[in-house]
Amino acid sequence: MTERSFNKGEIIFKEGELGDTLYRVADGSVAIVAALGQDGQKTLTELGKDSYFGEMAVVDVYPRSASAVAAIDGTVVNEYKDSELKELFASHPEAIYEILIHLSERLRNVTTNYLTVAKLISKLDLDSEESRKGFFARIKEHREASRKAVAISEPSVDYIRKSTKGSMPAIQQYDKGTIICKEGEKGKCMYSVQGGNVGIFTGYGTPDEKMLTEIASGSFFGEMGMLQNMERSATAVAVAEATTIEAIYPEDLEVLFKENPTEVIMIVDHLASRLRNMTKRYNEAYKIAHDLIDLDDKPASADLKDTVKGFEANIYA
């Protein structure tokens, strides 16, 4: 960890710079500013003591989506590299949940943006000039609406900082075919697969049943339900005998870190990997949209039509 001090107006990092560092406000206040020094400059949020920002460094070396500026004299920030997460969590255990919350918010937002662009592409009639013009207008509106991501401030979900259980999370074994959690249920916990395999299904038990993926031992699922208080988007079913599952609640995270810090880092890495992959898909969708916008009044080529067709077929894959 590195500690740095700033006076009011000094820049901590600039929009567009590649970032590999997560920050904590140790003292003072930090403003997160879009379009710093430009006509459209706007303060997105102001962060006080113990707030975190720059969380995308946990995902990868990543372009900063806004600038961070000291809002008052004597502002002190702590800098953490990805390799220093254990140090951060040991000294500030509340950061575990806060960072998970904000990674999950970024994942939710980028997933929503991806699906919005993907659906626009899938509905586009490439041979219709009117359809293409409408598509261009909608893409422009979407880009303006989603151009900036709001930085880390406070968790949007209440966090019980001290474990109510006072022990490690519960581990349970499931017979093959047993439902672990159901589509449409409110998510209160996430799950770690300790042994066996779990199938993730939509429409489970109906004629439209479809297995989206199979999760093996050492992986996690259900984190978005826990972190975003969302309904489960699919049903999880044990697809191997003696499938062993650990249920992890928000209030368990500090206890879990004390007993098994590597598992907590794995949870962060898991969520970061999902965000990285979804961001890649979102960028692919926008590349296709950009290629379509470049058509102007020209008809789409056969190669571009094949690209769009292949993309449409894998929107929900």
MOWO-V414493 format. One record per pair of residues at least 6 apart in sequence whose C-alpha atoms are under 7 Angstrom apart, sorted by sequence separation. I is the first residue (numbers start at 1). J is the second residue. If there is no record, write none. Layout:
((I	J) (I	J))
This chain:
((35	41) (56	62) (89	95) (125	131) (126	132) (203	209) (204	210) (224	230) (225	231) (34	41) (35	42) (89	96) (124	131) (202	209) (203	210) (225	232) (257	264) (33	41) (34	42) (124	132) (201	209) (202	210) (33	42) (34	43) (201	210) (202	211) (33	43) (34	44) (201	211) (32	43) (33	44) (124	135) (200	211) (201	212) (31	43) (32	44) (199	211) (200	212) (32	45) (200	213) (31	45) (32	46) (199	213) (200	214) (31	46) (120	135) (199	214) (30	46) (31	47) (198	214) (199	215) (29	46) (30	47) (197	214) (198	215) (29	47) (30	48) (197	215) (198	216) (29	48) (197	216) (28	48) (29	49) (196	216) (197	217) (28	49) (196	217) (27	49) (195	217) (25	48) (26	49) (193	216) (194	217) (25	49) (26	50) (58	82) (193	217) (194	218) (25	50) (57	82) (193	218) (24	50) (25	51) (192	218) (193	219) (24	51) (25	52) (192	219) (193	220) (24	52) (192	220) (23	52) (24	53) (191	220) (192	221) (23	53) (191	221) (22	53) (23	54) (36	67) (190	221) (191	222) (204	235) (22	54) (34	66) (190	222) (202	234) (21	54) (22	55) (33	66) (34	67) (189	222) (190	223) (201	234) (202	235) (32	66) (33	67) (200	234) (201	235) (22	57) (32	67) (33	68) (200	235) (201	236) (21	57) (32	68) (190	226) (200	236) (20	57) (31	68) (32	69) (188	225) (189	226) (199	236) (200	237) (19	57) (30	68) (31	69) (187	225) (188	226) (198	236) (199	237) (30	69) (31	70) (186	225) (187	226) (198	237) (199	238) (20	60) (30	70) (31	71) (198	238) (199	239) (20	61) (29	70) (30	71) (188	229) (197	238) (198	239) (19	61) (20	62) (29	71) (187	229) (197	239) (18	61) (19	62) (29	72) (186	229) (187	230) (197	240) (18	62) (19	63) (28	72) (55	99) (186	230) (187	231) (196	240) (18	63) (19	64) (186	231) (187	232) (196	241) (17	63) (18	64) (28	74) (29	75) (185	231) (186	232) (196	242) (197	243) (16	63) (17	64) (28	75) (184	231) (185	232) (196	243) (16	64) (27	75) (28	76) (184	232) (195	243) (196	244) (15	64) (16	65) (27	76) (183	232) (184	233) (195	244) (14	64) (15	65) (26	76) (27	77) (102	152) (182	232) (183	233) (194	244) (15	66) (25	76) (26	77) (183	234) (193	244) (194	245) (14	66) (15	67) (25	77) (26	78) (182	234) (183	235) (193	245) (194	246) (14	67) (24	77) (25	78) (182	235) (192	245) (193	246) (13	67) (14	68) (23	77) (24	78) (101	155) (181	235) (182	236) (191	245) (192	246) (13	68) (23	78) (24	79) (181	236) (191	246) (192	247) (12	68) (23	79) (180	236) (191	247) (11	68) (12	69) (22	79) (23	80) (98	155) (179	236) (180	237) (190	247) (191	248) (11	69) (21	79) (22	80) (179	237) (189	247) (190	248) (10	69) (11	70) (21	80) (22	81) (178	237) (179	238) (189	248) (190	249) (9	69) (10	70) (21	81) (177	237) (178	238) (189	249) (9	70) (20	81) (21	82) (177	238) (188	249) (8	70) (9	71) (176	238) (177	239) (7	70) (8	71) (175	238) (176	239) (6	70) (8	72) (174	238) (176	240) (7	72) (8	73) (176	241) (7	73) (175	241) (176	242) (6	73) (7	74) (94	161) (175	242) (6	74) (7	75) (174	242) (175	243) (5	74) (6	75) (173	242) (174	243) (5	75) (6	76) (173	243) (174	244) (5	76) (173	244) (4	76) (5	77) (172	244) (173	245) (3	76) (4	77) (171	244) (172	245) (3	77) (4	78) (171	245) (172	246) (3	78) (171	246) (2	78) (3	79) (170	246) (171	247) (1	78) (2	79) (169	246) (170	247) (1	79) (2	80) (169	247) (1	80) (169	248) (1	84) (65	148) (169	252) (65	149) (168	252) (164	251) (168	255) (163	251) (167	255) (168	256) (162	251) (163	252) (161	251) (159	250) (160	251) (163	255) (53	151) (53	152) (52	152) (52	153) (51	153) (51	154) (44	150) (47	153) (32	151) (104	224) (104	227) (101	227) (136	293) (93	254) (111	278) (118	285) (100	268) (103	271) (107	275) (110	278) (114	282) (117	285) (103	272) (110	279) (114	285) (110	282) (127	299) (126	300) (122	312) (118	315) (59	272) (58	272) (59	273) (59	276))
